[in-house]
Amino acid sequence: MGSKPSVLLIHGFTGHRSSLEPLLPMFDRLGIEWQYPILTGHGTKPEDLFGVRWLDWQDDVEKAYQQLRQAHNSVVIVALSMGTLLSIELAVKHSTEIKGLVLISPAVRFYHKLAPLTPFISPIIKRFPFPSKDKFSSA
């Protein structure tokens, strides 16, 4: 087993690898093994999130964690936004092997004034129109 901790990176909701990708060259330079799964339904188009549940994402991070654990005694998690919630769940489950959490812009709670109306609106409006990519990304 490797003595260096490995790193599991977890992107946020509707995110993709690009959000934490700038860290990867540093990990490579330091010889730190990492896993960075693309969460189910992410990285393609918004419609791919239909029917996806948080348990699917938890399964994605569990699989990546298990791959790291095959070769390393310990794991540090670096997570962004919604990924921080997934990382905390994973850390509670594997508290003896996960040696640290780096929580970037943690998702503490979701609030939108229309959120309570979701059960009534969702049968009519399946999703809000997806804004142009240039509003959220420089890629």
CORDA-V542032 format. One record per helix or strand. SS is the DSSP state (h for helix, s for strand). FROM is the first residue (numbers start at 0). TO is the last residue. If there is no record, write none. Layout:
ss=SS from=FROM to=TO
ss=SS from=FROM to=TO
//
This chain:
ss=s from=1 to=1
ss=s from=5 to=9
ss=h from=16 to=18
ss=h from=20 to=28
ss=s from=33 to=34
ss=h from=45 to=48
ss=h from=53 to=68
ss=s from=71 to=71
ss=s from=74 to=79
ss=h from=81 to=92
ss=s from=97 to=103
ss=h from=114 to=120
ss=h from=132 to=134
//
